[in-house]
Amino acid sequence: MSAEPIARLLSLMGTPDAPGPRCGTPATIAGRLLSLRDFGKLVFAPVQDRGGRLQIGLEQARLGDWWPERKYLDGGDLVGASGVLGHTKKGEPTLWVTEIRLLAKAVAPPPEKWHGLVDVESRYRRRYVDLWASEGVREVFLKRSRIVSGIRRFLEAQGYIEVETPTLHPILGGATARPFVTHYNALDHDFFLRIAPELYLKRCIVGGLERVFEIARNFRNEGLSPRHNPEFSMLELYEAQADYRRMMEIAETLIETVARETNGGTEVSFRGERYDLKAPFQRESYCELFLRHAGCAYDDEPRVRAKARELEIPDPGNFAKLSNDVFEACVEEHLRGPVIVYDYPVEISPLAKRKPGEPRIAERFEVFLGGMELGNAFSELNDPADQYQRFAEQVASKDPEAPGEIDVDYVQALEYGMPPAGGLGIGIDRLVMVLTGQDTIRDVLLFPALRPKPAESAGDAAAHAAPGEA
């Protein structure tokens, strides 16, 4: 059965007073029956496909021999229907059916009519139902697809090429996070699911590709929250002969452009507040924000430690990290934005170039909106000796989130010469949250991480497997 998209048919049907070119013509659709209203000699049922919903009308007069079989149709069934496009007396677009086929039987009952899946956990566990049963869910993921496509178009227009780098890394690197560890049997060596593609992408810059990007799946063995999922999507890009100022322009222009393409404008509503994503974004210094909201300088160790005790922030054993924990607790909630926070301490920026004349400051920035980080960028460190020293300091720190060994091959790549470069990472999932107005990251992931359900008994499993009443 060759079916036509419902959305296209609806756009060409017009109204009873102004019929469109497809009104009164034959058509075939396929999709899921959402419900049925049986009036004895007439049945109405909405059918939904990927892009729209169209009512079908079943009349006994048209379907005489088949008519008794209508009792075998249930909400949730997948059907194919052929007929003539028209309208009801109330003006509802309708396919008046001349032939209907059951394509797949739904033996599990659908959610309660009109309400979809109400229980939040059930929505995430049974996304395959949530997508068609809950209002607006499908639209979020259709928009997510358009957002990712828009990012690709923007970067390709800027001369970037898309590349693919390894997901399994022999050495942890590119960010600071707890990794997922696996064993590669053929090589008899432990590997890490990547926490970031950064070091491989910069090897591409050394190799002369000059402008590269990757939309990567990253993995960090961390907790779950409205902003965190252990498996997430990240855009990373690198450009030769650029610095963090150029990356600021790329970041804000990319976000504005994608917002216009997907939403038709730059204003968004996120977590109950309105924001305008039109470039240029506000800019604030990390050090000035720290002083303003924490009441002391970021490197004033006695006062920072006192502030951490006041806020009951545990000491990670590394003062630079403790200081940044204080920044996150005192400052980030005030960053409504969109705002670019720039010039971070070198101690928490191991891959960023030092700012000329200010050796303790790195040419690094982060983009915030609604108190949530959206992106991170640097002028990339390309001095192999400095990079080796910073790697060595990370390893010596014994921070459980730091690499356990120095990536000597990456340092060697820098020894061959990496041009001055800027790099930028943007969290795809968080950007989708903002552009679709979703409060939690789980609502923009098709299958978010969840705790395993308690094991079912054999009887329960058998009951689910056997056909039952819909």
Secondary structure, DSSP 8 states (H G I E B T S, - for coil): -----HHHHHHHHB-SSSB-TTTTSEEEEEEEE---EE-SSEEEEEEE-SS-EEEEEEETTTSTTTGGGGGG--TT-EEEEEEEEEE-TT--EEEEEEEEEEEE---S---STTT---SHHHHHHTHHHHHHHSTTHHHHHHHHHHHHHHHHHHHHHTT-EE----SEESS--SS-S---EEEETTTTEEEEE-S-SHHHHHHHHHTT--EEEEEEEEE-----BTTB-SEEEEEEEEEET--HHHHHHHHHHHHHHHHHHHHSSSEEEETTEEEE--SS-EEEEHHHHHHHHHSS-TT-HHHHHHHHHHTT----S-HHHHHHHHHHHHTGGG--SSEEEEEEEGGG-TTB-EETTEEEEEEEEEEEETTEEEEEEEEB---HHHHHHHHHHHHHTT-TTS-SS--HHHHHHHHT----EEEEEEEHHHHHHHHHT-SSGGGG-SS----------HHHHHHHHS----
